[in-house]
Amino acid sequence: MRSIELEVRTQGGLHARPAAAFVRAATGFRSAIRLENVTLGRPSADALSIVGVLSAGVERGHRVRIVADGVDEEGAIEALGELLAGPGQVGGE
């Protein structure tokens, strides 16, 4: 199991279109992936569920935790982290 905690730097946070893009990206991995809004203290959500991701209420500047468990967990963490933090930002978190 791998996890990363980072600050969301995308302009709209995870609303509608960005949330859909996040879920689409998560479906490309075989690992179980969860998203937690650390800033709001909400329970983790299944990253494959658009309703779950939207209910996390992630906005720009919020800290989130992405947890992946499975055969491609490392790639999942890196790719999904880049979607939220921006390219080149994940390694520094």
DSSP file (Angstrom, degrees, kcal/mol; ACC not computed):
  #  RESIDUE AA STRUCTURE BP1 BP2  ACC     N-H-->O    O-->H-N    N-H-->O    O-->H-N    TCO  KAPPA ALPHA  PHI   PSI    X-CA   Y-CA   Z-CA
    1    1 A M              0   0    0      0, 0.0     2,-0.3     0, 0.0    68,-0.2   0.000 360.0 360.0 360.0 135.8    0.0    0.0    0.0
    2    2 A R  E     +A   68   0A   0     66,-2.8    66,-2.9     2,-0.0     2,-0.3  -0.937 360.0 179.1-125.9 149.4    1.2    3.5   -0.9
    3    3 A S  E     -A   67   0A   0     -2,-0.3     2,-0.3    64,-0.2    64,-0.2  -0.980   9.7-167.1-146.2 160.3   -0.1    6.9    0.0
    4    4 A I  E     -A   66   0A   0     62,-1.9    62,-2.6    -2,-0.3     2,-0.5  -0.993   8.8-153.9-144.8 143.8    0.7   10.5   -0.6
    5    5 A E  E     +A   65   0A   0     -2,-0.3     2,-0.3    60,-0.2    60,-0.2  -0.984  30.1 156.2-118.2 131.7   -0.6   13.7    1.0
    6    6 A L  E     -A   64   0A   0     58,-2.3    58,-2.8    -2,-0.5     2,-0.5  -0.958  43.8-102.4-150.2 164.4   -0.5   16.9   -1.0
    7    7 A E  E     -A   63   0A   0     -2,-0.3     2,-0.5    56,-0.2    56,-0.2  -0.792  39.1-121.1 -91.4 132.1   -2.0   20.3   -1.5
    8    8 A V        +     0   0    0     54,-3.0    53,-3.0    -2,-0.5    77,-0.2  -0.609  35.7 171.3 -75.1 123.1   -4.5   20.6   -4.4
    9    9 A R        +     0   0    0     75,-2.8    76,-0.2    -2,-0.5    -1,-0.2   0.415  35.7 116.1-114.5  -2.2   -3.2   23.2   -6.8
   10   10 A T  S >  S-     0   0    0     74,-1.1     3,-1.3     1,-0.1    51,-0.1  -0.458  73.8-118.5 -70.2 144.5   -5.6   22.8   -9.7
   11   11 A Q  T 3  S+     0   0    0      1,-0.3    49,-0.3    -2,-0.1    -1,-0.1   0.864 106.9  31.8 -53.2 -47.9   -7.7   25.9  -10.3
   12   12 A G  T 3  S-     0   0    0      1,-0.3     3,-0.3    47,-0.1    -1,-0.3   0.340  93.7-141.9 -97.4   8.3  -11.2   24.3   -9.7
   13   13 A G    <   -     0   0    0     -3,-1.3     2,-0.3     1,-0.2    -1,-0.3  -0.483  65.3 -33.8  65.2-137.4  -10.3   21.7   -7.1
   14   14 A L  S    S+     0   0    0     44,-2.7     2,-0.4    -2,-0.2    44,-0.3  -0.577  91.3 139.9-119.1  68.8  -12.3   18.5   -7.8
   15   15 A H  S  > S-     0   0    0     -2,-0.3     4,-1.0    -3,-0.3     5,-0.2  -0.850  70.1 -53.8-107.4 147.3  -15.6   19.9   -9.1
   16   16 A A  H  > S+     0   0    0     -2,-0.4     4,-2.4     1,-0.3     5,-0.2   0.141 131.8  28.1  26.9 -94.4  -17.5   18.3  -12.0
   17   17 A R  H  > S+     0   0    0      1,-0.2     4,-2.4     2,-0.2    -1,-0.3   0.918 124.3  47.0 -63.2 -46.2  -15.1   18.1  -14.9
   18   18 A P  H  > S+     0   0    0      0, 0.0     4,-2.2     0, 0.0    -1,-0.2   0.886 113.0  51.0 -63.4 -34.7  -11.9   17.8  -12.9
   19   19 A A  H  X S+     0   0    0     -4,-1.0     4,-2.5     2,-0.2    -2,-0.2   0.909 109.6  49.9 -66.0 -41.2  -13.6   15.1  -10.7
   20   20 A A  H  X S+     0   0    0     -4,-2.4     4,-2.6     1,-0.2    -1,-0.2   0.897 110.8  49.6 -63.6 -40.0  -14.6   13.2  -13.8
   21   21 A A  H  X S+     0   0    0     -4,-2.4     4,-2.3     2,-0.2    -1,-0.2   0.889 110.3  51.2 -65.3 -38.6  -11.1   13.4  -15.1
   22   22 A F  H  X S+     0   0    0     -4,-2.2     4,-2.3     2,-0.2    -2,-0.2   0.930 112.0  46.1 -62.8 -46.2   -9.7   12.1  -11.8
   23   23 A V  H  X S+     0   0    0     -4,-2.5     4,-1.9     2,-0.2    -2,-0.2   0.914 111.6  51.7 -64.5 -43.3  -12.2    9.2  -11.8
   24   24 A R  H  X S+     0   0    0     -4,-2.6     4,-0.5     1,-0.2    -1,-0.2   0.917 111.3  47.8 -58.8 -43.5  -11.3    8.3  -15.4
   25   25 A A  H >< S+     0   0    0     -4,-2.3     3,-1.2     1,-0.2    -1,-0.2   0.907 109.8  52.8 -63.9 -41.2   -7.6    8.3  -14.6
   26   26 A A  H >< S+     0   0    0     -4,-2.3     3,-1.6     1,-0.3    -1,-0.2   0.834  99.9  62.3 -64.1 -32.9   -8.2    6.1  -11.5
   27   27 A T  H 3< S+     0   0    0     -4,-1.9    -1,-0.3     1,-0.3    -2,-0.2   0.682  90.1  70.6 -68.2 -15.2  -10.1    3.6  -13.6
   28   28 A G  T << S+     0   0    0     -3,-1.2     2,-0.3    -4,-0.5    -1,-0.3   0.481  91.5  72.5 -78.4  -1.5   -6.9    3.0  -15.6
   29   29 A F    <   -     0   0    0     -3,-1.6     4,-0.1     2,-0.1    44,-0.0  -0.855  68.9-147.1-116.3 150.8   -5.3    1.3  -12.6
   30   30 A R  S    S+     0   0    0     -2,-0.3    -1,-0.1     2,-0.1    41,-0.1   0.636  71.5  98.3 -87.1 -16.1   -6.0   -2.1  -11.1
   31   31 A S  S    S-     0   0    0     39,-0.1     2,-0.5     1,-0.1    39,-0.3  -0.309  84.9-106.9 -70.2 154.2   -5.2   -1.0   -7.6
   32   32 A A  E     -B   69   0A   0     37,-2.4    37,-2.2    14,-0.0     2,-0.4  -0.725  44.4-165.4 -76.9 128.7   -7.9   -0.1   -5.1
   33   33 A I  E     -B   68   0A   0     -2,-0.5    14,-2.5    35,-0.2    15,-0.4  -0.969  11.7-175.4-127.6 134.4   -7.7    3.7   -4.8
   34   34 A R  E     -BC  67  46A   0     33,-2.7    33,-2.4    -2,-0.4     2,-0.4  -0.935  10.5-153.3-127.7 151.0   -9.2    6.0   -2.1
   35   35 A L  E     -BC  66  45A   0     10,-2.7    10,-3.1    -2,-0.3     2,-0.4  -0.985  11.0-173.3-125.5 132.4   -9.3    9.8   -1.8
   36   36 A E  E     -B   65   0A   0     29,-2.4    29,-2.5    -2,-0.4     2,-1.1  -0.992  22.9-139.1-129.2 131.8   -9.5   11.6    1.5
   37   37 A N  E  >> -B   64   0A   0     -2,-0.4     5,-1.5     6,-0.3     4,-1.0  -0.781  21.9-177.9 -86.8 100.7  -10.0   15.4    2.1
   38   38 A V  T  45S+     0   0    0     25,-1.4    26,-0.2    -2,-1.1    -1,-0.2   0.858  76.6  60.0 -68.7 -37.3   -7.6   15.9    5.0
   39   39 A T  T  45S+     0   0    0     24,-1.7    -1,-0.2     1,-0.2    25,-0.1   0.910 115.0  33.1 -59.0 -45.2   -8.5   19.6    5.3
   40   40 A L  T  45S-     0   0    0     23,-0.3    -1,-0.2    16,-0.2    -2,-0.2   0.567 104.2-127.9 -89.9  -9.5  -12.2   19.0    5.9
   41   41 A G  T  <5 +     0   0    0     -4,-1.0    -3,-0.2     1,-0.2    -2,-0.1   0.804  50.9 159.7  68.3  29.0  -11.6   15.7    7.8
   42   42 A R      < -     0   0    0     -5,-1.5    -1,-0.2    14,-0.2    -5,-0.2  -0.505  46.6 -98.2 -81.9 152.6  -14.0   13.8    5.6
   43   43 A P        -     0   0    0      0, 0.0    -6,-0.3     0, 0.0    -1,-0.1  -0.288  51.4 -88.2 -65.3 157.1  -13.9   10.0    5.4
   44   44 A S        -     0   0    0     -8,-0.1     2,-0.3    -3,-0.1    -8,-0.3  -0.291  42.3-148.9 -68.0 152.4  -12.1    8.6    2.4
   45   45 A A  E     -C   35   0A   0    -10,-3.1   -10,-2.7    -3,-0.1     2,-0.4  -0.888  25.2 -99.1-121.8 151.4  -14.0    7.9   -0.8
   46   46 A D  E >   -C   34   0A   0     -2,-0.3     3,-1.8   -12,-0.2     7,-0.3  -0.572  28.2-144.2 -67.4 123.5  -13.6    5.4   -3.6
   47   47 A A  T 3  S+     0   0    0    -14,-2.5   -21,-0.2    -2,-0.4   -20,-0.2   0.585  97.5  62.6 -69.9  -9.3  -11.7    7.1   -6.3
   48   48 A L  T 3  S+     0   0    0    -15,-0.4     2,-0.6   -22,-0.1    -1,-0.3   0.446  88.7  83.5 -92.0  -0.9  -13.7    5.2   -8.9
   49   49 A S    <>  -     0   0    0     -3,-1.8     4,-2.7     1,-0.2     5,-0.2  -0.906  60.3-163.0-108.8 115.0  -16.9    6.8   -7.7
   50   50 A I  H  > S+     0   0    0     -2,-0.6     4,-2.5     1,-0.2     5,-0.2   0.890  96.5  51.0 -61.5 -38.3  -17.8   10.2   -9.2
   51   51 A V  H  > S+     0   0    0      2,-0.2     4,-2.3     1,-0.2    -1,-0.2   0.917 111.1  48.3 -64.9 -42.6  -20.3   10.7   -6.3
   52   52 A G  H  > S+     0   0    0      2,-0.2     4,-0.8     1,-0.2    -2,-0.2   0.918 112.8  46.9 -63.1 -44.5  -17.7    9.8   -3.8
   53   53 A V  H >< S+     0   0    0     -4,-2.7     3,-0.7    -7,-0.3     5,-0.5   0.917 114.2  47.2 -66.0 -43.4  -15.0   12.1   -5.2
   54   54 A L  H >< S+     0   0    0     -4,-2.5     3,-1.6     1,-0.2    -1,-0.2   0.879 107.1  57.5 -64.5 -37.0  -17.5   15.0   -5.5
   55   55 A S  H 3< S+     0   0    0     -4,-2.3    -1,-0.2     1,-0.3    -2,-0.2   0.679  89.6  73.7 -70.2 -15.4  -18.7   14.4   -1.9
   56   56 A A  T << S-     0   0    0     -4,-0.8    -1,-0.3    -3,-0.7   -14,-0.2   0.727  94.3-144.0 -68.6 -19.6  -15.1   14.8   -0.7
   57   57 A G    <   -     0   0    0     -3,-1.6     2,-0.4    -4,-0.3    -3,-0.1   0.852  26.5-177.2  63.4  37.7  -15.6   18.6   -1.4
   58   58 A V        +     0   0    0     -5,-0.5   -44,-2.7   -44,-0.3     2,-0.3  -0.554   3.9 175.2 -77.4 124.5  -12.0   19.1   -2.5
   59   59 A E    >   -     0   0    0     -2,-0.4     3,-2.3   -46,-0.3   -51,-0.3  -0.804  43.7 -72.2-121.0 165.0  -11.2   22.7   -3.4
   60   60 A R  T 3  S+     0   0    0    -49,-0.3   -51,-0.2    -2,-0.3     3,-0.1  -0.319 121.3  25.8 -55.9 134.4   -8.0   24.5   -4.4
   61   61 A G  T 3  S+     0   0    0    -53,-3.0    -1,-0.3     1,-0.4     2,-0.1   0.223  91.7 126.0  93.2 -14.0   -5.6   24.7   -1.4
   62   62 A H    <   -     0   0    0     -3,-2.3   -54,-3.0   -54,-0.1     2,-0.5  -0.450  60.2-125.8 -73.7 151.3   -7.1   21.7    0.4
   63   63 A R  E     -A    7   0A   0    -56,-0.2   -24,-1.7    -2,-0.1   -25,-1.4  -0.851  32.6-176.5 -95.8 133.4   -4.8   18.9    1.5
   64   64 A V  E     -AB   6  37A   0    -58,-2.8   -58,-2.3    -2,-0.5     2,-0.5  -0.890  19.8-143.0-126.5 158.1   -5.8   15.5    0.3
   65   65 A R  E     -AB   5  36A   0    -29,-2.5   -29,-2.4    -2,-0.3     2,-0.5  -0.990  10.7-163.6-120.4 129.5   -4.5   12.0    0.8
   66   66 A I  E     -AB   4  35A   0    -62,-2.6   -62,-1.9    -2,-0.5     2,-0.5  -0.961   8.3-170.3-111.0 127.9   -4.5    9.4   -2.0
   67   67 A V  E     -AB   3  34A   0    -33,-2.4   -33,-2.7    -2,-0.5     2,-0.4  -0.977   4.1-177.3-121.5 129.1   -4.1    5.8   -1.0
   68   68 A A  E     -AB   2  33A   0    -66,-2.9   -66,-2.8    -2,-0.5     2,-0.4  -0.982   5.1-176.0-127.4 139.0   -3.5    3.0   -3.5
   69   69 A D  E     + B   0  32A   0    -37,-2.2   -37,-2.4    -2,-0.4     2,-0.3  -0.936  43.9  55.1-138.0 112.0   -3.2   -0.7   -2.8
   70   70 A G  S >  S-     0   0    0     -2,-0.4     3,-1.3   -39,-0.3     4,-0.2  -0.972  95.1 -46.5 157.4-170.0   -2.4   -3.2   -5.5
   71   71 A V  T 3  S+     0   0    0     -2,-0.3     3,-0.2     1,-0.3    -1,-0.1   0.757 132.2  32.7 -66.8 -27.2   -0.1   -4.2   -8.3
   72   72 A D  T 3> S+     0   0    0      1,-0.1     4,-2.1     2,-0.1    -1,-0.3  -0.047  77.8 127.1-119.7  32.2    0.2   -0.7   -9.9
   73   73 A E  H <> S+     0   0    0     -3,-1.3     4,-2.5     1,-0.2     5,-0.2   0.848  70.4  55.0 -59.8 -38.0   -0.1    1.4   -6.7
   74   74 A E  H  > S+     0   0    0     -4,-0.2     4,-2.1     1,-0.2    -1,-0.2   0.937 110.5  44.7 -64.0 -46.6    3.1    3.4   -7.4
   75   75 A G  H  > S+     0   0    0      1,-0.2     4,-2.7     2,-0.2     5,-0.3   0.874 112.5  53.1 -64.0 -37.6    2.0    4.5  -10.8
   76   76 A A  H  X S+     0   0    0     -4,-2.1     4,-2.6     2,-0.2     5,-0.4   0.931 109.3  48.0 -63.5 -46.7   -1.5    5.3   -9.5
   77   77 A I  H  X S+     0   0    0     -4,-2.5     4,-2.1     1,-0.2    -2,-0.2   0.924 114.8  46.1 -60.5 -45.3   -0.1    7.5   -6.8
   78   78 A E  H  X S+     0   0    0     -4,-2.1     4,-2.0    -5,-0.2    -2,-0.2   0.946 116.2  43.2 -64.9 -49.1    2.2    9.4   -9.2
   79   79 A A  H  X S+     0   0    0     -4,-2.7     4,-1.5     2,-0.2    -2,-0.2   0.925 118.3  42.9 -66.3 -45.5   -0.4    9.9  -11.9
   80   80 A L  H  X S+     0   0    0     -4,-2.6     4,-1.3    -5,-0.3    -1,-0.2   0.869 112.2  54.4 -71.2 -35.5   -3.3   10.9   -9.7
   81   81 A G  H  X S+     0   0    0     -4,-2.1     4,-2.9    -5,-0.4     5,-0.4   0.903 106.6  51.9 -61.9 -41.1   -1.0   13.1   -7.6
   82   82 A E  H  X S+     0   0    0     -4,-2.0     4,-1.9     1,-0.2    -1,-0.2   0.847 103.8  58.3 -64.9 -33.8    0.1   15.0  -10.7
   83   83 A L  H  < S+     0   0    0     -4,-1.5    -1,-0.2     1,-0.2    -2,-0.2   0.879 117.4  32.3 -61.8 -36.3   -3.5   15.6  -11.6
   84   84 A L  H  < S+     0   0    0     -4,-1.3   -75,-2.8    -3,-0.2   -74,-1.1   0.824 129.7  32.5 -91.4 -34.6   -4.1   17.4   -8.4
   85   85 A A  H  < S-     0   0    0     -4,-2.9    -3,-0.2   -77,-0.2    -2,-0.2   0.660 109.1-113.0 -98.5 -18.9   -0.8   19.0   -7.6
   86   86 A G    ><  -     0   0    0     -4,-1.9     3,-1.8    -5,-0.4     4,-0.5   0.024  48.8 -49.2  97.0 150.5    0.4   19.7  -11.1
   87   87 A P  T 3  S+     0   0    0      0, 0.0    -5,-0.0     0, 0.0    -4,-0.0  -0.226 125.5  14.1 -57.0 138.1    3.3   18.2  -13.0
   88   88 A G  T 3  S+     0   0    0      1,-0.1     4,-0.2     3,-0.0    -2,-0.1   0.424 105.0  92.1  80.6  -1.6    6.6   18.1  -11.2
   89   89 A Q    X   +     0   0    0     -3,-1.8     3,-0.8     2,-0.1     4,-0.3   0.739  65.3  72.1 -95.8 -26.0    5.0   18.9   -7.8
   90   90 A V  G >  S+     0   0    0     -4,-0.5     3,-1.8     1,-0.2    -1,-0.1   0.893  91.2  56.4 -63.2 -43.6    4.4   15.4   -6.4
   91   91 A G  G 3  S+     0   0    0      1,-0.3    -1,-0.2     2,-0.2    -2,-0.1   0.771 104.1  55.3 -61.0 -25.4    8.0   14.5   -5.6
   92   92 A G  G <         0   0    0     -3,-0.8    -1,-0.3     1,-0.2    -2,-0.2   0.511 360.0 360.0 -86.1  -4.4    8.4   17.6   -3.4
   93   93 A E    <         0   0    0     -3,-1.8    -1,-0.2    -4,-0.3   -88,-0.2   0.452 360.0 360.0 -89.3 360.0    5.4   16.8   -1.2
